[in-house]
Amino acid sequence: MRGAALLSVLLLATCHSAFSFIDGLVGNGNFELSPKQSDMKGTKMVGRYALPKWEISGFVEYIKSGQKQGDMLLVVPEGAYAVRLGNEASIKQTLNLTKGMYYSITFSAARTCAQEEKLNISVSPEWGVLPMQTMYSSNGWDSYAWAFKALFSLVEFVIHNPGVEEDPACGPLIDSVAIRSLYPPRPTNKNILKNGGFEEGPYVFPNTTWGVLIPPNIEDKHSPLPGWMVESLKAVKYIDVEHFSVPQGRRAVELVAGKESAIAQVARTVIGKTYALSFAVGDGCRGVCRQGHPQSPVRVEGQRWI
């Protein structure tokens, strides 16, 4: 007889033409291919196809690193250029994918004006809203991941700013958009937890040091972290061995949001059988402590040890 055990870990305290890809940046994903001067009016791009490899809609600006907005200096994390999405503005690209495969989108974003900014990410016909109220990196930029299953071979990928601010140009900066195929992991004869080492996950930009945020309330079916759900109201961070201390393998998860940070997984168990759970945990001082969050213990919950 089999049952289900719940393991949760809590931290307390278009391009108008299709682009066929390999894991990494989408077409002009770092926006370094500039629009023609004839397609520019100040910083605003004019024309549906002004931005190479993308299709734009609404008030979309082409921002150069070091550009000023009032007293604020706009910084681009990688390369020299980024785009800013004004009220109801969007950028779109058509992707050529493998039908039935799972994919994860990773992109970097920064707030500029509003405190309650959010982004609507969609890959037809799926969509999700990513909150940007909390920024975790020291330079104002964070990378975000969002996953989906390709229901068609050709899909439209859209990043849309649904905000309505007094200044129509006010909106988030977007840079470095990438995609990675995901291969849903399975339990093994050594570990009944799927993706227990977190090796399968979203694309991590090699030249950034702040990891990738996996949004809150993400179900395991379309999670950028296959096998796991983010059950909390705040994101968790996917980190790499190149920039953080990882005890085993190349990837790990940092629970960055105090009491509001939680990941969970449902594992199949046999009733009456004894299971052993082992895991590695660190104090997060390269990330959490540096940002002023208190160090806290970790609690593991479940119907039984697994």
N, C-alpha and C positions, 0 to 999 in steps of 0.2 A: 504493500500500500504506500502510495506516495502522497506527500503534502507539499506545501509551499512555505518557505521561510523567508522572511523579509529582513534583509540586512540594510541598516541605514547608519551612516556615519555623520555625526553632528559636531560642529565646532561650537563650544559654549563660550562665553564672555562676550545698345546693341549695336551695340554694333548692328547695322541694318543687314549684315550678312552673318551667317552662323560661324562661330569660332570653335573649332575642334581642339581639345586641350590635352595636355598632360598635367600632372599635379604641379601647381604653381600659379603664377599670375594669369588672370584672364587677359584677353586682348587689351593692350594699353591699360592694364590693371593698376599701374603706378602713375598714370596720367602724364608721363614724360613726353608723349607725342602731343605737341601743342596744336591748338586750333590756328587756322590762318588769321592773319590780322584783319582780313575783310569780314571774318565771322565774329569779331570782337567789338563790343561797345563798352569801353572802359574795361572793367573786369568781367562783365557779363558776356556770356556766349550767346550769339544770335544765330538761329537756324537749328533745325532738328538734328542735323548731322555735323554740327560744328566741332564736336569733340571726337577725334579719330577713334574708331572702333566702338563708339557708343552712340546711342540715341538719347537726346535730352528733351525734357519737357519742363516748362516753367522757368523760374528765375534761377539759373545755374551759373555760378561764378568760377572763373579759373584763377586760382590763388597761387602766387609765387611765395616761396619761403622767405620770411623776413618782411613781408608786406604788413603794413600797419592798419589797424582798425581802431580809430581814436587813439587811446593811449596803450592799446593792446598790440603786442607783436605776435603775428601769426606764424607759427613754426610748423614745418612739414617734417615728419619723422624720417622719411626715406625719400631720397631724390630731392628735386627742387620744386615740384608742383603738386597741388591737390585741387579738389573741387569743393565748392560749398553749395549746399542745397537750400534755397529759400523756401518760403511758404508754398506747400503743395508741389514742390519741384521734385523731379526724379531723373535718374539715369538708368538706361536699359541696355541690355546686350542679349543677343540670341546665342545660346550655347548648344553645341552638338554633343549629346550625351548618349550613354548606353541605357536603353529603356530597361527599367527594373533595378538598376543599380542605385546604391545610396551614395550621397555626396555631402560634403561640408563646404560651406562658404566661409572664408575668413576675410575680414576687412578691418582697417584701422579708422577710427573716428575720434573727433574732438568737438566739444561744445565751444561755441563762440559767444552767443548772446544769452539765450534762455537757460534757465536752470532745469526746466522740465522737458528737455528735448528727448525725442524718441525717434526711432526709424522703423519703417515698415519694410520688411524684406520679403520678397515673393519670388517663387519659381512656379510658374503656372502648372497646376491650379492651387498650389499650397502657398501659405503666407504666415508671417509671424511678426509681432511688434516687439522690438528690443528697446528696453528703457535705458536711458543714458544719464539718469539723475546722479548716480554715484560714479566718480572717476577714481581709479585706483593707482594710476601711474603718476610719477612726480612731474612729468612734462606736459600733462594735460591730455595725452593721447592714450587710448586703449584699443586693443584688438578684440574683436568679437567673432564668435563662430555661430553658425546656424546651419542645420542639416535638413535634408529632404530626400525623398525617393523620386527618381526620375520616372514619371508616368508616360512620358513621350520622348522620342529621340531628339526633337528640337523643342527647346523650352525658352521662354522669355524670362530672364533674370532681371529684377527691378529693385533698386534701392530708392525709397520714397520718403520724403520728409512730410509727415501729415500735420505738422505744426502750423499754427496761425498766430503770428506775432505782429506787433504794431509796425515793426520794420519788416517789409516783405522780403528783404535780403537776408534777414537774420536766420541762421540755421547752422547745422553741423558741418564740419569739414570732413571729407572722405578721402582716404588715400589707401593704396596698396590692397587691391581686391584680388583674392586668390581662391582657387577651388581644389579640393582633394577628394578622390574616390575613397569610400569607406567600405570595409569588408567586415560585416557583422561577425564577431567572434563567437565561439562555441565553448561550452565547458569541456574540460579534459579529464583524463583519469587521475590527474594530480591536483586539479582545482575545479570545484563545481561552480565557482564564480567565473563569469565571462569577463574577459578583459581586466583581470585582476591586477595586472601590472600597469594598466592605463597606456599600453604601447600603441593601441589603435585610437586615433583621435584626429582633431582638425589640423589643418596646415598651420605651421608655426613659421612666421617670417624670420629668416636667419639673421637679419640685421637689426632686430628689435630685442629689447631686454626685459619686456614686461609680461611676456606670456600671452595667452589668449583666454578671454572671458567666455565661459559657457553660460548662456542666459538662464534666468530662473524659470521654474515651472516647466522644465523640459521633460517630456516622457521618453522612455527608452526606445520606442519604436523609431523615432526620428532624432535621436540624440547625437550631437557631434562627438560625444564620448560613448561609443557603442557599448551596450550592455548596462549602462548606468542611467539613472534619472536624477535630475536636479530638482529636489522637492521643495527647496526653500524659496523665499521671496527675493533673495539676492543671488548673484552669480557666484560661480566657483571659477578658479583660474587653472588653466592647463599650462604646465611649464615644462621646460626642456633642460637636459643635462648641461647644455652649453652655457646657460646663464644662471642655473640654480644647482644646489646640491641635491642630487638624486641618488638614493642608496643603491638602487638596482635598476638596470635597463636605462632607457633614454628619456622617459617621460614620467610625470607625476601630477598630482592634483593638489592645489593649495586652496584651503577653505579660508576665504579672505573676509568674510562678512560677519564675523562674530557669531552671535546666537542664531542668526538668520541663514547660516550656510549649511546645506545638507545635501548629500548624495545618497542614493539608495539603489538596491538591486534585489530582484526576486530570484531566489535560487530553489531548485527542486531538490527535496530531501526525502529520505525514507523515515517514516515514523518509528521511533524507538531506537534509531541508530545514533551513535555519538559522533560528533564532528568537532574538529579543532579549527579555530580561527587564528590566523597570525597576520599581522600587518606592521609596517614600518611607519613611524610618525616622527616628524621633526618640529622644531619650534618656529619655523618660518621666518627667521630673523632677517633673511635677505629680502623678504617681501613684506610680510605683515608687520614685523616690528619696526622696520624702517619707516613705515607709513603711520606709526603711532598707535596701532591697535594693540590692545593688551594681549599677552600670552594667556592661553586658556587650555584646559584639559580637553580630551576627546572622549566622547561617549559612543559606545556601540550598542544599538538596540536590535532586538529581534525576538522571534518566538522561541528560538533556541540557538545555542552556539552552532555555527556551521563551518 
